[in-house]
């Protein structure tokens, strides 16, 4: 459990990308169960989605991933339980790792399909593609109030994420760190004055 924004409020809407099995280290399960929030769980690994469906979450589940482009695409996805990620083909590839092709959509596509314009909490944990995903979001067309963004695997570095989000009107509320790399996230809140 990282951070539960607006924890006094009920009936919010969340999106959790990198939802794993829907329970293990979930950033949204508490909101759903105890605060009557609804939301969308996005998970690219078909094995994790299979496990998630057995949890009977009340949220929508999408067996897909967030695109790193402003358009839909199919990517090669490395299956690795909680460390799965978009991967590029490599001649020296470790053949012991399993890969699948996964459909990806920009975040805004999901929101349009659900007729959602306000997201109370967005959890983004995609093992290194966080900055590229954020760069696809039309922040002028959607109101995302609070985000947690993992920065551990982002090759551009965590300062690039902070700078980008500052330009989009967000302030770092806190930084959650864990020396076992279980949580290294920025918690961003939307500036009310912008």
SERO-4910 file (N, C-alpha, C, O; in steps of 0.05 Angstrom, whole numbers):
BEGIN
 pado doro    nc1    nc2    nc3   cac1   cac2   cac3    cc1    cc2    cc3    oc1    oc2    oc3
  Unk    A     17    -23      0      0      0      0     18     25      0     35     28     18
  Unk    A     14     42    -19     31     66    -22     18     90    -10     27    101     11
  Unk    A     -4     99    -22    -16    124    -14    -44    124    -24    -49    116    -47
  Unk    A    -62    133     -8    -90    133    -17   -101    162    -16   -109    172      5
  Unk    A   -100    174    -40   -109    202    -41   -139    205    -35   -154    187    -40
  Unk    A   -146    227    -23   -174    233    -17   -186    210     -1   -209    202     -7
  Unk    A   -171    199     18   -180    175     32   -205    180     49   -217    161     59
  Unk    A   -213    205     51   -238    211     65   -262    210     46   -285    210     54
  Unk    A   -256    209     20   -277    211      0   -285    183    -10   -269    165    -12
  Unk    A   -310    181    -17   -320    157    -29   -327    160    -58   -329    183    -68
  Unk    A   -330    138    -71   -339    137    -99   -321    151   -119   -330    163   -139
  Unk    A   -295    149   -115   -276    159   -134   -271    140   -157   -283    118   -158
  Unk    A   -254    148   -176   -247    132   -199   -217    129   -200   -203    150   -199
  Unk    A   -207    105   -204   -178    100   -205   -171     85   -231   -188     72   -243
  Unk    A   -146     87   -238   -134     70   -259   -108     60   -247    -92     75   -237
  Unk    A   -104     34   -249    -79     22   -240    -67      7   -263    -78    -13   -272
  Unk    A    -45     17   -273    -31      4   -295     -6    -10   -285     11      2   -271
  Unk    A     -4    -36   -291     15    -53   -279      2    -66   -255     14    -67   -233
  Unk    A    -22    -75   -259    -39    -84   -236    -32   -112   -226    -43   -120   -205
  Unk    A    -13   -126   -238     -4   -152   -230    -28   -171   -227    -42   -176   -247
  Unk    A    -33   -182   -203    -55   -201   -200    -79   -187   -187    -99   -201   -180
  Unk    A    -79   -161   -184   -101   -146   -173   -102   -144   -143   -118   -130   -132
  Unk    A    -84   -158   -129    -82   -157   -100    -54   -152    -90    -50   -134    -74
  Unk    A    -35   -168    -99     -8   -165    -90      3   -137    -95      5   -128   -118
  Unk    A     10   -123    -74     20    -95    -75      2    -76    -90     11    -57   -103
  Unk    A    -24    -82    -90    -43    -65   -104    -45    -38    -91    -46    -35    -67
  Unk    A    -45    -17   -108    -48     10    -98    -77     19    -97    -83     41    -89
  Unk    A    -96      2   -107   -124     10   -109   -144     -8    -95   -167     -1    -92
  Unk    A   -135    -31    -86   -153    -51    -74   -168    -39    -50   -192    -43    -47
  Unk    A   -154    -25    -33   -167    -13     -9   -189      7    -17   -210      7     -6
  Unk    A   -183     23    -37   -203     43    -47   -228     29    -56   -251     38    -50
  Unk    A   -225      7    -71   -248     -7    -82   -264    -20    -59   -288    -18    -59
  Unk    A   -250    -34    -41   -264    -49    -21   -276    -32      1   -298    -38     11
  Unk    A   -263    -10      9   -271      4     33   -282     32     27   -295     45     45
  Unk    A   -277     43      3   -286     70     -3   -305     71    -26   -312     93    -36
  Unk    A   -313     48    -36   -332     45    -58   -322     59    -84   -338     70    -99
  Unk    A   -296     59    -89   -285     70   -113   -289     49   -135   -291     25   -130
  Unk    A   -290     58   -160   -290     41   -183   -266     48   -199   -252     68   -195
  Unk    A   -260     31   -219   -236     37   -234   -230     18   -256   -247      1   -264
  Unk    A   -206     20   -266   -196      4   -288   -169     -7   -280   -151      8   -273
  Unk    A   -166    -33   -283   -141    -47   -278   -129    -55   -305   -142    -70   -320
  Unk    A   -105    -46   -311    -92    -52   -336    -68    -70   -331    -51    -62   -315
  Unk    A    -67    -93   -343    -45   -112   -339    -39   -125   -366    -57   -136   -378
  Unk    A    -14   -124   -374     -6   -135   -400      0   -165   -400     -4   -178   -420
  Unk    A      9   -176   -378     17   -204   -377     -8   -222   -375    -22   -220   -355
  Unk    A    -13   -238   -395    -37   -255   -394    -38   -274   -370    -60   -280   -361
  Unk    A    -16   -283   -360    -15   -300   -337    -25   -285   -312    -39   -295   -296
  Unk    A    -16   -260   -309    -25   -243   -287    -54   -237   -289    -69   -236   -269
  Unk    A    -64   -231   -313    -92   -226   -317   -109   -250   -309   -130   -247   -297
  Unk    A   -100   -273   -317   -114   -298   -309   -117   -300   -278   -138   -306   -268
  Unk    A    -95   -294   -264    -96   -294   -235   -114   -272   -224   -128   -275   -205
  Unk    A   -113   -249   -237   -129   -226   -228   -159   -232   -230   -175   -225   -212
  Unk    A   -167   -244   -252   -196   -250   -256   -206   -268   -234   -230   -267   -228
  Unk    A   -190   -285   -222   -198   -302   -200   -202   -287   -174   -214   -298   -155
  Unk    A   -193   -262   -173   -195   -246   -149   -223   -232   -147   -231   -223   -126
  Unk    A   -237   -231   -170   -264   -219   -171   -264   -190   -162   -281   -182   -147
  Unk    A   -245   -175   -172   -245   -146   -168   -270   -134   -181   -280   -145   -201
  Unk    A   -280   -113   -170   -304   -100   -181   -297    -80   -203   -315    -70   -217
  Unk    A   -272    -75   -207   -262    -57   -227   -262    -70   -255   -262    -95   -257
  Unk    A   -262    -54   -275   -258    -64   -302   -230    -74   -304   -212    -64   -291
  Unk    A   -226    -95   -321   -199   -106   -325   -193   -106   -355   -210   -114   -371
  Unk    A   -170    -95   -362   -162    -95   -390   -136   -111   -393   -116   -103   -382
  Unk    A   -137   -133   -409   -112   -148   -414    -96   -135   -436    -95   -145   -459
  Unk    A    -84   -113   -430    -70    -97   -450    -48    -81   -436    -43    -85   -412
  Unk    A    -36    -62   -450    -17    -44   -437    -21    -16   -447    -34    -11   -468
  Unk    A    -10      3   -432    -11     31   -441     11     35   -462     34     27   -459
  Unk    A      3     48   -484     21     53   -506     41     75   -498     35     93   -483
  Unk    A     65     72   -509     86     93   -506     84    112   -530    102    129   -533
  Unk    A     64    109   -546     59    127   -569     31    138   -567     14    126   -552
  Unk    A     25    160   -581     -3    170   -579    -22    155   -597    -42    166   -606
  Unk    A    -16    131   -603    -33    114   -620    -31     85   -610    -13     78   -596
  Unk    A    -50     68   -619    -50     40   -611    -27     25   -626    -19     33   -648
  Unk    A    -16      5   -613      5    -10   -624      6    -38   -611     -7    -42   -590
  Unk    A     20    -56   -623     25    -82   -611     55    -83   -604     72    -76   -620
  Unk    A     61    -92   -580     89    -93   -571     96   -121   -562     79   -138   -557
  Unk    A    121   -126   -561    132   -151   -550    135   -146   -520    147   -126   -511
  Unk    A    123   -164   -504    122   -160   -475    136   -184   -462    130   -207   -467
  Unk    A    155   -177   -444    170   -198   -429    154   -205   -405    149   -188   -387
  Unk    A    146   -230   -403    131   -240   -380    151   -246   -357    169   -262   -361
  Unk    A    147   -233   -335    165   -237   -312    151   -230   -286    162   -214   -270
  Unk    A    128   -241   -282    111   -236   -258    108   -207   -253     95   -193   -268
  Unk    A    120   -196   -231    116   -168   -224    137   -150   -237    138   -126   -232
  Unk    A    154   -161   -254    175   -145   -268    171   -146   -298    190   -139   -313
  Unk    A    148   -155   -307    143   -156   -336    144   -128   -348    138   -108   -335
  Unk    A    153   -127   -374    156   -101   -386    156   -103   -416    160   -125   -427
  Unk    A    152    -80   -430    155    -79   -458    185    -84   -464    202    -72   -451
  Unk    A    190   -101   -483    219   -107   -489    223   -106   -519    206   -113   -535
  Unk    A    247    -98   -526    255    -97   -554    268   -123   -561    283   -135   -545
  Unk    A    264   -134   -586    278   -158   -594    308   -154   -593    318   -132   -600
  Unk    A    322   -174   -584    351   -172   -580    364   -198   -589    355   -220   -582
  Unk    A    385   -196   -605    398   -220   -615    410   -237   -593    411   -261   -595
  Unk    A    418   -224   -571    430   -239   -549    409   -245   -527    416   -247   -504
  Unk    A    384   -247   -535    362   -250   -517    363   -275   -500    371   -296   -510
  Unk    A    356   -272   -475    355   -295   -457    330   -312   -464    307   -303   -459
  Unk    A    334   -335   -476    312   -351   -486    295   -363   -463    274   -375   -468
  Unk    A    306   -362   -438    290   -373   -416    267   -354   -409    248   -363   -395
  Unk    A    268   -330   -418    246   -311   -412    224   -314   -433    230   -318   -457
  Unk    A    199   -313   -424    176   -316   -442    168   -288   -452    167   -269   -437
  Unk    A    160   -287   -477    151   -262   -489    124   -268   -503    119   -289   -514
  Unk    A    107   -248   -502     81   -249   -517     77   -222   -531     88   -201   -522
  Unk    A     61   -222   -551     53   -197   -564     28   -187   -550      9   -202   -545
  Unk    A     28   -161   -544      7   -149   -528     -3   -123   -542     13   -107   -552
  Unk    A    -29   -120   -543    -41    -96   -554    -39    -73   -533    -44    -77   -510
  Unk    A    -30    -50   -542    -28    -26   -525    -44     -3   -536    -46      0   -560
  Unk    A    -55     12   -518    -71     36   -525    -62     59   -509    -53     56   -486
  Unk    A    -64     84   -519    -58    107   -503    -79    109   -480   -101    100   -483
  Unk    A    -70    120   -458    -89    123   -435   -114    138   -443   -136    130   -434
  Unk    A   -112    158   -460   -135    173   -468   -156    156   -483   -180    162   -481
  Unk    A   -147    136   -497   -165    118   -511   -183    103   -491   -207    101   -496
  Unk    A   -172     93   -469   -188     80   -449   -208     99   -437   -231     92   -433
  Unk    A   -200    124   -432   -217    144   -420   -240    151   -438   -263    153   -430
  Unk    A   -234    154   -464   -256    160   -483   -275    137   -485   -300    141   -485
  Unk    A   -265    112   -485   -283     89   -486   -301     86   -462   -323     76   -464
  Unk    A   -292     96   -439   -307     94   -414   -323    120   -408   -338    121   -389
  Unk    A   -319    140   -425   -332    166   -421   -324    178   -394   -340    189   -379
  Unk    A   -298    177   -388   -287    187   -363   -270    212   -369   -253    212   -387
  Unk    A   -274    233   -355   -258    257   -358   -242    264   -332   -224    280   -333
  Unk    A   -250    252   -310   -236    256   -285   -226    230   -273   -242    211   -270
  Unk    A   -201    229   -267   -189    206   -254   -179    216   -227   -161    233   -226
  Unk    A   -189    204   -206   -181    213   -179   -153    203   -171   -138    217   -157
  Unk    A   -146    180   -181   -120    168   -175   -111    150   -198   -126    133   -207
  Unk    A    -87    155   -207    -75    140   -229    -48    128   -219    -30    143   -212
  Unk    A    -46    102   -218    -22     88   -209     -8     77   -234    -19     61   -249
  Unk    A     17     86   -239     32     79   -262     57     64   -254     76     76   -243
  Unk    A     58     38   -260     81     22   -254     86      2   -277     75    -20   -277
  Unk    A    102     11   -296    106     -4   -321    135    -11   -326    143    -15   -349
  Unk    A    151    -12   -306    179    -21   -307    196     -8   -328    210    -21   -343
  Unk    A    195     19   -328    214     34   -345    202     52   -366    216     69   -377
  Unk    A    177     47   -373    164     63   -395    147     85   -384    131     97   -399
  Unk    A    149     92   -359    131    111   -346    132    139   -360    111    150   -365
  Unk    A    156    149   -365    158    176   -377    145    176   -405    130    195   -411
  Unk    A    150    156   -421    138    155   -448    107    153   -446     93    166   -463
  Unk    A     97    138   -427     68    137   -424     57    164   -416     37    173   -427
  Unk    A     69    177   -397     60    203   -388     60    223   -411     42    240   -413
  Unk    A     79    221   -429     82    240   -452     59    236   -472     55    254   -489
  Unk    A     44    214   -471     22    210   -489     -5    222   -479    -24    224   -494
  Unk    A     -5    230   -453    -30    239   -441    -36    268   -448    -19    285   -443
  Unk    A    -60    274   -459    -68    301   -463    -79    313   -437   -103    313   -432
  Unk    A    -61    323   -421    -68    333   -394    -88    356   -396   -101    362   -376
  Unk    A    -90    369   -418   -109    391   -421   -137    381   -427   -157    396   -426
  Unk    A   -140    355   -432   -166    343   -438   -177    324   -417   -199    315   -418
  Unk    A   -160    318   -397   -168    300   -376   -158    311   -349   -137    322   -347
  Unk    A   -174    307   -328   -168    317   -302   -158    293   -285   -175    278   -275
  Unk    A   -132    290   -282   -121    269   -265   -112    283   -240    -93    299   -240
  Unk    A   -125    277   -217   -120    292   -193    -95    283   -178    -79    300   -168
  Unk    A    -90    257   -177    -67    247   -162    -55    223   -178    -69    207   -189
  Unk    A    -28    222   -178    -15    200   -191      7    189   -173     20    204   -158
  Unk    A     12    163   -175     37    152   -165     51    141   -189     40    126   -205
  Unk    A     76    149   -192     92    141   -216    118    129   -206    134    142   -193
  Unk    A    122    103   -213    147     90   -206    170    102   -223    166    106   -247
  Unk    A    193    107   -211    215    119   -226    240    101   -227    259    107   -241
  Unk    A    240     79   -213    264     62   -210    277     54   -236    301     55   -239
  Unk    A    261     45   -256    272     34   -281    272     53   -304    279     46   -327
  Unk    A    265     78   -299    263     98   -321    292    106   -329    306    118   -313
  Unk    A    299    100   -354    327    105   -362    334    135   -363    357    143   -359
  Unk    A    314    152   -367    319    181   -368    324    192   -340    334    214   -337
  Unk    A    316    177   -319    320    185   -292    296    198   -280    279    209   -294
  Unk    A    294    197   -254    271    207   -240    267    237   -242    245    247   -241
  Unk    A    289    253   -246    287    281   -248    272    289   -274    258    310   -274
  Unk    A    275    273   -295    260    279   -320    230    276   -316    214    291   -327
  Unk    A    222    256   -300    194    253   -294    184    277   -278    163    288   -284
  Unk    A    199    284   -257    191    307   -241    188    333   -257    169    348   -255
  Unk    A    207    338   -275    207    362   -292    183    361   -311    169    381   -314
  Unk    A    179    338   -323    156    336   -342    130    341   -327    113    356   -337
  Unk    A    126    329   -304    101    332   -290     97    361   -279     75    371   -278
  Unk    A    119    374   -272    118    401   -263    107    419   -286     91    437   -282
  Unk    A    117    414   -310    107    429   -334     78    424   -339     65    441   -351
  Unk    A     68    401   -331     39    395   -335     22    404   -312     -2    399   -312
  Unk    A     34    417   -292     18    428   -270     15    410   -246     -5    411   -231
  Unk    A     35    393   -240     35    375   -218     58    380   -199     80    387   -208
  Unk    A     53    377   -173     74    380   -153     79    353   -140     60    337   -136
  Unk    A    104    347   -132    110    323   -117    100    327    -89    109    344    -74
  Unk    A     80    311    -82     69    311    -54     88    296    -36     94    305    -14
  Unk    A     98    273    -45    117    258    -30    132    239    -49    124    235    -72
  Unk    A    153    228    -38    169    208    -53    170    183    -35    179    185    -12
  Unk    A    160    161    -45    160    136    -30    184    119    -39    187    114    -63
  Unk    A    200    111    -20    223     95    -28    225     70    -10    215     70     13
  Unk    A    237     50    -21    241     25     -7    267     13    -17    271     10    -41
  Unk    A    286      6      2    312     -4     -7    311    -31    -20    331    -40    -31
  Unk    A    289    -45    -19    286    -70    -33    272    -67    -60    264    -86    -73
  Unk    A    269    -42    -69    257    -34    -95    228    -43    -97    218    -47   -119
  Unk    A    214    -46    -74    186    -53    -75    169    -28    -81    146    -31    -91
  Unk    A    179     -5    -75    165     20    -81    185     42    -83    198     49    -63
  Unk    A    187     54   -106    203     78   -110    187     95   -129    190     95   -153
  Unk    A    169    111   -116    149    126   -131    148    155   -123    154    162   -100
  Unk    A    141    172   -143    132    199   -137    102    198   -133     88    184   -147
  Unk    A     92    213   -114     64    218   -111     60    247   -120     69    266   -107
  Unk    A     46    250   -143     41    277   -154     12    285   -148     -6    269   -149
  Unk    A      8    310   -142    -19    321   -140    -21    345   -159     -2    360   -163
  Unk    A    -44    348   -170    -49    369   -189    -50    396   -175    -65    398   -155
  Unk    A    -35    415   -185    -37    442   -173    -64    454   -178    -75    453   -200
  Unk    A    -75    465   -157   -102    476   -159   -102    503   -173   -123    512   -184
  Unk    A    -79    517   -173    -78    544   -185    -73    544   -215    -76    565   -228
  Unk    A    -67    521   -227    -61    520   -255    -85    512   -272    -83    511   -296
***
